[in-house]
Amino acid sequence: MRHDRLHPERHRTETTSWLRAAVLGANDGIVSTASLLLGVAAASVEPGAVLTTGVAGLVAGAMSMAAGEYVSVSSQSDSEQADLARERAELHADPAHEHEELAGIYVARGLEPALARTVATQLMAHDALGAHALEELGISDHSVARPLQAALASAASFAGGAALPLLCALLVPSSMLMPGIALGSLAALLLLGAGAARIGGAPVARATWRVGFWGALAMGVTTAIGALFGAAL
């Protein structure tokens, strides 16, 4: 039996952009905050001061992520808008040339020249700038840069990740502060790596090992530096 009705398809690439941003922010939040807490704790600082440092690190890190993402994506948005303005001017100055240029793109993709020109004509009649933006610049409504959205998403994911080591520091006894932070943060990193791999369709074991290794290395180095400075003071 034939099924002629269209059915929805979901592809892994549809999740790539938001998944990368969310994983990057959460991973940074866990690793940087856990490393900060462990480094300060290794310097023999009182538990209350360790928590205060962690909260300050969460706020500073979230604001830094938001500011950095906003500036970065704003620069991308400025470049996109400049390209669109130039494309708009070219369409106004020489639409015939732009039509041939668009048709040439479709010919290069395998369409017959006559069909390519027909497609170009119909698309330009519907939305000339949108067609050229997509085919020449790779810019669409779904991919256009959104600085504020990117800034808020980065800050939220960082804060969510950073909250996990702080929660460990609050829940474990003072005598188990460092092991509790280290083990809890490492477990969170492993879960993050595994979850991201499953959503993205990547090998779970490799992604989990990769996230865990670099997180443990960062925490270990920071703890050692904190202990050295603590002993020196």
N, C-alpha and C positions, 0 to 999 in steps of 0.2 A: 504493500500500500504506500502510495506517495503522500508525503506531507508537504503541501505547497505553502502552508502558512509560515510566515517568518517567525523565528524563535529568538529570544534574547540570548546574546552570548556575552560572557564575562571573560576578560583577558587579564592576565597578571599585570600587564603593563599599565592598566588603568589605575592600579594602586601605587605605582612606583613613586610618583612625586610626593604624595602626602605621606607615604610610608617612610621614605627616606628622611623627610623632615622630622617626623614624629620620633623615629628611632634615634636620629642624631641628637635631638634635644633631650630625650629621656636618658640616653646613654651618657651624654655630657653631664646631666644633672646628677646621676648616680655616681659616676666616677669622680667628678671634681669635688662634690660635697663629701663623699666618703673619704677621699684622699685628704681633704682639708681637715676633717674631723680626726682622722687617724694621725696625721702629722702633728696636730696640736695636742692630742692626747698623749702621743709618744714623748712630747716635750715636758711631760709631767704637769700639765695644766689642770686645774680643778674641773670636775665634770660640768659645773654650771657655765664656766667660761667656754668649754668645748661646745656646748649647745648654743651659746650666744654666737660663737664664731660660725657655727653651721647655719644658723638662721641668716646671719649677715651674708654668708656665702650664697645661700639660696636666692636672696633678694638681689644681690649684686650680679649673680650669674644670670638670673632671669632677665634683668634689665639689660645686661650686656648682650645677651642673645637677641633680645627684641631690637635693640638699637643696631646691632650689626646686621641682622637680617633686613631691617627696614632700609638701611643705607644701601646694602647690596642689591636688594630687589628694586629699590628706587632707581638705582643706576641702570639696571636692566630695563626697567620701564621707560626711562628717558631714552635709551637707545632704541627701544621698540617704537616709541612715539616719533622719534626722528626719522626712522626708516619708513614709517607709515606716511609721514608728511611728505617725504621725498617721493614715495610711490604715488601718492595722491596728486602731486604736481606733475609727475610724468604722465599719469592717466589723463589729466586735463590738457597737457601740452601736445601729446601725440598718442591718442587712443588707438590708432591703427597699428602703430608699432607695438604697443602693449598687447594688443590682440594677437599679433603674430608671435610675440614672445611667449604668451600663455599657451598658444597652440603648439609651439615648438616644445614646450615642456611635456605636453601630452603625447606628442609624437615620440619623444625620447623614451617615454614610458611604454610605448608599444602600440599606440592607436594609429590607425590610418590617417594620413594628413587631412583628408576631407572631414572625417569624423572628429578629428582633433579641433579643426576650425569651428565645426558646429558646436562642439562642447564649449569651446572658449567663448563663442558668441552668446550662448545661452547663459553661461555663468556670469559673464560681464554684464549682460542685461539685468540679471537678478541682483548681483552685488559685485561690481568690478573690483573695488578695493579689497573686499574680503577674499575674493578668489586669488588675487595677486599676493595678498598678505600670506595666505596659507601656502600657496605653491612656491613662491619665491623666497619668502622670509621664514616660513614655518610658524607663523603667528596665527592663532585662532582664539575664539572666545574662551575656550577651555584652558589654553596654555598661557594666556596673557598674564604678565606679571602683576601681582596685587600686593604692594608693599605692606599695607596695614594688616592684611590677613596673614601674611607670612610672619610678621613681627609678633602678632598675638599668638599664633600657633607655636612658634619657637619658644616664646616665654612660658606658655602653658605647659608644653611638654618638658621643658627643663625643670620647671617648678615641681611637676609631678614626679619626675625622676629624683630630684634632690630631696623631696619629702621622705623618701624611703629610708635612706641612711639616718636622717633625723629621727624618724619613728623608731628605728632600731636603738638609737642612742637614748631615747626616752624610755623604752620598755625594758632594756636589760639592766641588771644591777651594776653599780659603779665598778665592782671588782671584775666584771666581765665586759666592760665598755668596749675595749678595742676588739676582742674576738667577736663580740656581738655585732659590732658595726661591720667588720670585715666579712664575716660569714653571711650576714643578712644582705649586704650590698652585693656580694658575689652571687648569691642565689637570685637576687633580683636581676642582675645582669644576664645570668644564664637563661632565666625565663624570658627576658626581653629578646635575647638573641634567638631562642627557639620559636617564640611567637612570631617575630618578624619574618623568620625563614619560612614558617608555615603559610603565613599570609601571602608572602611574595613567591612561594613555590620553589624556594632554594633548598639545598640540602641542609637539614636541621642540625646534624652533628657538626658539620664544618662551621656553620654560622655561630653555633653556641660556643664551640671551642674558641673561635676567634674573638668573640666579645669577652668571654671569660678571661682569656689569657692577657689581653691588653688592659683590662680592668684590674686584674690582680697585679700586674706589673706596675701600673700607676700607683696603686695603693701601697704596694711594697716599697717602692722608691721613696714616696712621700713619707711613709712611716720611718724609714731609715734616716732620712734627712731631719725629720722632727726629733728623733732620738739623739742624733749627733748634736744638734743645736741645743737641745735640752741639757745634755751632759756638759756642753761647753759653758752654758750659763749657770 
